[in-house]
Amino acid sequence: MYQQQPWMQFQAAPKTQEAPALPYQVPPQQPVWPGAAMQPGFPQGFPPGFPQPFPTPQQPGMLPLEQSYIENILRLNRGKVGTFYMTFENNQEWNAKIFRGVVEEAGRDHIIISDPQSGTYFLLLMINLDYVTFEEPLEYEYPIGVPASLAQYSPR
C-alpha cells in the first residue's frame, strides 16, 4: 500500500462567517440604457468604447435597418427583370450559373423568377445567390400608405 506522506494530509480550511470574494465576481451594475434589464440576451453593461446597441435613426429614401434584407429589396422590385448570379459548391457539372428572369416572389431563403420567353419558373435558393443586376433603377423605399409585406425577423 501507499505510505501517507505529511504533505498528503488533508487539512480543512478554517470556517469564517463571510464567503471569500472570488476574483472573477463583478459587482452588479445598472443598465447602460433604459429598459436593458427587460431585454433578455443583452448584457447589463458595456465597457467604455464598445459600440452601443442603439437603433439608428431612419434615413429618408431608405428601408429601416431591420427591413433591409435582400428578400425585401427583391419584393419591392417585383416585375423587374434581373440577372441572378449563383454559385453551387461541390457540383461537378457546373459550379456557377446565371439566371435571367422577372422577379415574381422572394422569401427568406428563396427567390422565384420567371422566364417570359419560355414560360419557365425558377425557384432559386438564397444560399447560392452571389449578386443580382438590374438594367433599371431599383425601388428601395416602401411606398407610404401601402400595407407592408416586408419581413422583420427577431435577432438570432
N, C-alpha and C positions, 0 to 999 in steps of 0.2 A: 504494500500500500504506500500511499504518499505520506511523507512526513510533513506535518504542517510547520511552515516557517513563520517567524514573527511578523514578517511583512504581509503574510496571507491572512492574518486575523482580521475579522470584521469588527469595526467599532462604529456604533451608531452615533450619528451627529447629535449634539445636544439640542433638545427641543426648545424653541423660542416661541413667543407669543405671536409675532407677526411673520408672515411668509417672506422669504428673501426676495428681493427685487431681481427679476431676470433681465439680462442686458438687452433682450430683444423686445421688451414690452415698451409700447409707445403710449403716452398718456392720451386719453380721448381728446379729440379736437372738435371744434364747432365746424359745421359745413362751410365751405368757401362761398357757395352761392345759395340763395334761398331755395328751400324745397329739396335740397340734395338728400336729406335724410329720408325722404319719402320715395326716392328713386332707387330700386334695388339694382345691384350690379355696378354702381358707381362708388368709388372710394369717397370717404368723408372729406378728404382734403388733398390738395396737390402741392408739391414743392414749388418754391419760387421759380419762375421762368418756365414752368411746364404749361403747355397750351391748355387753356380752359375750354370745357365743352359747352360754350355758349352758342346759341343759334346765330347765324349770320343774318344781317338784315336782307330783306327781299330787294333785289335789283330789278328795275323796270325792264321788261322785254326778256326776262329770263325765267325759267322754271324755278320754283322753290328748290333749294338744295336737296331736300328729301325726295323730290319728284323727278330729279334729273337722271333718270335711268334710260338706257338705250331703248328699252321697250316703250317708254312713254314718248320719247322723241319720234320713234317709228310710228306710234299711234297718231301723233299729231300730223304725220305726213302720209296717212293712208291715201292710196290712189296715185301716188307719185312713183315714177319708175326709178329704181335704184339698181346698182351693181353691187352684189354681195360677194366679198372675198372670204373664202373659207379655207381652213386647213384641217386635215384629218390625220392624226398621228397613227403610225403603225399600219398604214394602208399601202399594200404593195402595188396596186393598180394606179392610184393617184393619191397624192397626199395634199394637193391643193386643187381647188376647183372654184370657178367663178360662175355665179348665178345672176341672171338679169331678169327682173320682173317687177310687177306692180305690187307695192306693199298692200296686203289685204288685212292682216292682223298681226299683232305682236303680243307675246306673253312673257312671263318672267324667264322662261328657258327656251323659247322658240319664236320663230318668225314664219308667217305664212305669206308666200308671194305667188303670183300667177304670171304665166307667160301668155299674153293675149293672142299671140300668133298661133300657138299650138293648143291653147286651152288647158295646158298642164298647170297643176298647182304643186308647189313645193313646200314641204314642212322642213325648215332648217333649224338646227339646234344652235342656241346662242353660244354654247361652249366651243363651237367650231368657228364662230364668227371672228374675223380679224378686223375688218372695217367695211364701211359702206360708202359708196359715192353716189351722188345725185347730180343731174345736169341742170337743176333749177334750185333756187333758194329754198331753204328748209324752214318750216314752221317750228318755232321753239317756245312761243308764248301761248298759253292756253287762252282761247277766246273767252271774254267776260260774258257771263250770262248763260254759257253752255254748261250742262251738267258734266262734272269732271269724271272721266273714266280712267284717270291716271292711277298707277299703282303707288301705294305708300306702305312700305314694309317696316316692321319693327326691327331694331338692331339685333344682330345675331350675337 
